[in-house]
Amino acid sequence: MSKFKITILGTTAAVPTAQRAHSSLHISYKDEQESCFLFDCGEGTQRQLITARVSMMKIDNIFITHWHGDHCLGLPGLIDTMGFEGREEPLTIYAPEVKKVKRLLSFCHSAGKFKINLRKVPIKGKKPVKIFKTERFEISSIPVKHGMPAVAYAVIEHDKVSIDTEKIEKLNLPQNDKLYKKLKAKGKVRIKGVLVKLEDVSLKKKGKKIVYSGDTEICDNLISLVENADLLVQDCTYFDTQGTGKPYKHASLPEIMEMSCNKHVKRTVLTHISRKYHDVAWLKNLIKNYPGFDIAEDFMEISVT
């Protein structure tokens, strides 16, 4: 069975605290093989990875939401350590204004010589854009509203189609793995002179969807992206005041609750929490009557299967 494992590495807003590090999120997808991704890389991310016992060397792709320091200043240290540890595989960094990576890394001499590929993420538009794709899942981005170029990301597992043996038996079709592999690939095949369509003999399991908002106000693009998400990791800088119109352009709890409920988000984890909210019990009390909502904490692990 395939499984997403999400490790939230940092949950503070702007300024770190003794309990909360700068923003970073690790996602692994595991079935026959494992794929590992990092979303944002605030200061101290490499130490958070070590503490969480998550291998930095397995990360082949990093996705930056925007270029505020609390989301990117961990990149030089992480990349330097990868080189020091003998990394040879290339690393790909996706980001809006992606050329800023070169400036960020230009202040020191890296310990390694592995290749770093840069991929530009669109900062204009009203629809998600696929920026990464495998046979098992894809990653899309969409611009959001943060007062500077910023994006949110969605990791979307492809639907899984399996052959239903009961349907095969009812139609008196032969048990032939090669034949049904061909059916999966083409969508229809002729068996014993009869045209058989994939939907006639298959079961479909809807793929999972994970959304990471980055920093943003609630906006139309974000609202469209989160629809039917299995997990939303959401900027919730404001808990006791409304976010709309605030100068720093973040989201607030009332807006998030409305969006998640209206768009049928199964689970919402609130992160990017201002240091003024030091009483976790008080935060949890705010959402105690709202199933499907959680307060993020550093090193929180979430499985989506």
Buried (B, 14 or more C-beta within 10 A) or exposed (E): EBEBBBBBBBBBBBEBBEEBBBBBBBBBBEEEEEBBBBBBBBBBBBBBBEEBEBEBEEBBBBBBBBBBEBBBBBBBBBBBBBBEEEBEEEBBBBBBBBEBBEEBBEEEEBBBEBEBEBEEBBBEEEEBEEBBEEEBBBBBBBBBBBBEBBBBBBBBBBEEBEBEEEBBEEEEBEEEEEBBEEBEEEEEBEBEEEEBEBEBBBEEEEBBBBBBBBBBBBBEBBBEBBBEBBBBBBBBBBBEEEBBEBEBBBBBBBBBBEBBEEBEBBBBBBBBBBBEBEEEEEBEEBBEEEEBBBBBBBBBEBEBE
